Amino acid sequence: MGKAIAMFSGGKDSTFAVHIALLQGFDIAALVTFKPSSSHPWYIHRPFVEYTNLQTSLLPLKSKHIIIDVATNDKKEEVQEIKKALETLYTKIEFDYIVLGVISSDAQRMLFTEICDSIGIKLYTPFWGKDPSQHLLDIVSSNIEFIITSINAWGLPTKFLGHVIDSKLASEIIALSKRYGFNPSFEGGEAETFVIYTPLFRNHRICVEYDVTIVSEYEGYVKPKNVYVC
């Protein structure tokens, strides 16, 4: 297919996108993780991003992981930092595509489309326009295991925090999404995730010891105490 860099946050969608890109024959030149200083960035993933090095250490692409700090809290400046970083990376690494695990966020897709156009490369979005319920089920059926690290959506109970989402819990989340109207793939920030196992890890997995902070009935987050290969 070509040489690509993949946006990698450590969550379910970016991990699944790497999985699909490899199956489609892409040569992954680098996994790129943006590490925001803000706890609430506009375009990039924040929870557990400091543990992406642990995830990539288990991947066949471990030597290709690039972490880029994003210093600003301002929306427009964040866009410029992301754009400048990728344009600079293009001068150092050869690639023809950017792989992005976006599903329905026009803001993210438009941002990375603009960046690709400015560089002169293509954007690969294997999940764009996909049914969000089916997307969640496909991730689970692909043997990708992930925990929910934060919840912020009416109808999505905090009892799911820290739990591995299997097919049973995925079906429960989908049923709740139909009742309360949230996106079951969490594209709107309803929840954040962290992958603890993928077939790409081969015989290893990641264990997470954590505390749970409950803000309200439908809002809370996981605070990691110890994250390690097990």
N, C-alpha and C positions, 0 to 999 in steps of 0.2 A: 504493500500500500504506500509506503513512504516512511520517512524519518519524522518523528514527532516528539514534542515535549508534552507532558501531561500535567495538568494542574492537580495537585495532590494535597488534600486537607486531612486525610486520615479517616474521613467519614465514609459512609456507605456508598454514596453516589460516585465520588472520585475514585474510590477503590474499584468499584464495579466497572467504571469507564476504562480504567487501566486494564482490567481483566478482559473486557471486550476488545479493546484496541490490540492487545497481544494476540487474541484469537483471530482477529481480522488480518494479522500479518504486519502490523506496524512495527517498525524498529524504534523503540522508545529511547531517545537520546538523553532524556533527563526527566526526573520527577521534580516538579517545582512546587514548593510550599511557601506561601506568603504568611508571614508571622506578624500579625498586627499588634501594635502597642495598646490600642484601644480594646476594651472589653466588648464593645459593640460596633465592630466595623460594618461598613456599608455593603461591600461586595465579596468579602472573603470570610472564611470560617475561622472561629476563634477557639472554642473548647477543645482541650487536649492536644492542641497543635504542637505543643512542646514534646509530645511523644511520637511524632511522626518519624523521627530518627530510629526509634525502636521498631516501628513497623517496617520501615524500608530496610533495616538490617536483616530482616527475614526474607526479603524479596530478592530475586535474581538481579534486580536493578539497584542494589544497595550502594554501589559506588557512584551512582548517577543522581543522588538526591541533592537538590540545591534548595537551601532555605534563604528567603529574602525578607528582611525586616521591613515593615511598613510603619513609619514613625508617626504619621499624621492621624488626627481624629476628624479632619474635615473631609466631607464627601468628595468635593472636586479635587482636592489635593491627593486623596487616596487613588482616584482614577489616574492622575498624572504619575504617581509613584509606580503603580502597576504597569502602566504603559511604558514608562521610561525603563523600568527594570527588564521588561521582556524585549524591548528594542535593543537594549545593551546586550542581553543574553544572546540575541540573534547574531551579533557580531563575533561571538566567542564559540557558539555551537551551531553546527549546521542542522537545520530542521525545516520541514515543509508544511507541518501541521501543528496546531495546538489542539490537544484533547481536553474536552471539558464535559463534566458530568451533569450539565444543566438539563432540566426537564421542561420547565415552563416559565422560567424567569426571563422576561424580555430584557430587563435591565442588564443582567449578566451576559446574556447572549449578544446584545447590541454592543456592550463594552468590548468583548473579546473579538467580535466581528470587526469592529473599528480598528482594534490593534492589529489583527491579521491583515486587514486591507492596507494599513500603513506600512507594514513590513513587506507585504507581497506574498503572503502564505495563505493557507486555508484553515478553517475551523472545522474540527470533527466533533460533532455532538450526537453520539449514538442513541441518546434517550429523548431527544427533542420531540415534543408533541405526544409522547407516550402516555397512555393512561396511567395515572399515579398509583392506583391500586394494583394494577398488573405489575408495575415497576417494582413495588415493594415485594410482591410475591416472587418475582423473578430473581431478586437479590437473594432472598431466603433459599429458593430452590437451587441456586448456584453454589450453595454451601458457604456463603459468606456470612459470618457471624458478627453481629455488632450489638453494642449496648447503647441505650439512650442516655446521653449525658446531661441534657437539659430539656425542660418542657415549658412551653409558654403558649398554651392554646386552650380555649374553652372547650371542654369535653374530652380532653386528653389527660387522664388522671396521673398524678405523680407516683402512683404505685408502680408504674413502668420504669421509673428511674433506676439505672444500673442493671436492668434485666437484659438478658440476651433475647433478641426478638426472633423467635422460631415461627413456624407456620401457624401455630395456634394463636400466638399473640398478634401476629401480622393480621390474621383474619379478624381478631377482636378490634384491632386499631381501625381496620377498614370499615367495620360495622359502625364504630363510634364516629368515624369521619362522615358517614352518610347521615347519621343522626344529628350531628352538631355542625357540620359544614366545614371542617378544617381539611387541609390537604394531607392525605395519608402518606405521601412521600416526603412531607415536611419541607417542601420547597419554599414555603412562605415564612420559614423560621419558627414553625410550630414546635419543633424539637431539633436537637442536634445529636449526632451519633459518632461513635468511635468503633472502628473495626478491630476485633480481637482475633479473628481467624479468617483466612481466605485460602483456597487451595494453593495459591502462589506462595504461602508460607511453608509449604511442604509438611513437615512433621512437627512444626512448632506452632505455638499459639501465645497470646498475651493474656496475662492475668491482671486484674485490676482490683485493688483493695481501696475502698472509698467510704466517705461519709456522705449522707444525703441532707441537703438543706431544703426545707419546704418553705416557700414564700406564701403560697395560698393553695387552695384545693387543686388548681390547675397550673401552678407555676412552681418550679423548683429546679435544682441542679445537683449534679454529682461533683463532689470535691475529692480528687484523687489523693490517696495517702501513699500508695505504692503501686507502681506499674512496672511489670517485669515479664521477661520471657519465661514460659513455664512448659 
